Amino acid sequence: MILTTKLKRFCEMDAAVLTSIAIAIVLYGVVSARAQWSFITPPMAFATLGFLIGPAAFGWLQGEPESTGIHVLAELTLVVVLFTDASRINLPLLWREHKFPVRLLMIGL
């Protein structure tokens, strides 16, 4: 029930915003093989793109940070980023070298 409500609100986002996001994802997919060897990570690329097309730089896209569409987009992005990071964990290495991640988690708590 909550998910369908959030998806409905997400679909109400401006078409220009959704189109820009889709174009950015496709463009990054085109250059991702070459960017794999670069120091630039996908979050860095998308954050820079968001800054450039947002109201702080060129102002091509306008939006309120408190809007429901932006909130849902941020939640979905967080889910995808956390899932992809967790899927790349080397479990045997994590079991051997668990002290450092545990210390970081304790600092975060």
N, C-alpha and C positions, 0 to 999 in steps of 0.2 A: 504494500500500500504506500509506504513512504517512498520507496524507489520509483514507483510510477508517478507520484506527485513531483518528485525531483526531476524526472526525465521530461515531464510535460513542461516544467518551468525552463529546463535547459533548452528545449526545442523552441521556446519563445525568444531565444537570443536573436540578436540582429543577424541577418543573413550575411552581412559583410564580415562580421566577426567569425562566424562559422566557416565561411569560404576562406578567409585568411588562414585560419588554423589548418584547414584541410590542405591548402596549397603549401604551407610550411612543412607539414608532415610529408607530403609527396616529394617536395624538393629535397628534404633531408634524406629521404629514402633513396633518391637518385644519387646523392653524393656520399652516402653513408659508408660504402666500401672504401672509398678513398679517405674519408674522414676517420676511419677506424685507426689509422696509423698516426693521426694527429693528436696533439694534446687537448684539442677541443672536444669536450664531451657533449652528448645530446642536450642535457640540461643547460649547459653553458650556451649552446647555440640558440635554443628556444628562448632562454631568458633574454639574451641579447636582442633577438628578433622582436620579442614582446616589448622591450624597452624602445627599440627604434620605431616601431609602428604605432606605439601608444602615444598618449598626450604629452609625455615628457620630452619626446624628440620631434618626430615629424608630425604627429597628431593625425595620422591617417585613420586610426580607429579611436572612437570615443566610447567610454563606458564608465559606469560607476563601480568601484571596487566592492561595494556592498550589495551589488545586484545578485539575485539568485542564480542567474546563469553563470556568472563568474565563480560563485561559490561551488556550484556543482562541477564545473570544469576543473577547478582546483582539486576537489575531492577525487574525481576520476583520474586526474593526472597523478596524484599521490598514490592511489591504488596501483596504477600501472608501474610507476617508478619503484615502489616497494616490492611489488611482485617480481619484476625483472631483476632487481638486485638480489632478492632472496633466491631466485632460481639459479643464479650464477655462483652461489656459495659452494666452495669446495669443503664438504663436510668432514672428510678425514683430516684435512689441514686445520679446520676449525676446532676439532676435538683435541688435536695436539697443541695448538697455540691459542687456547681459550682465555688465557689470563688477560690479554690486552682488551679484547672486546668486552669482557665482563667488567673491567675497570671503567671503560667508556660508558657502559650502560649504568653503572653505579653513579658515575658523575652526573649523568642525565636525569637520574631519578632524584 
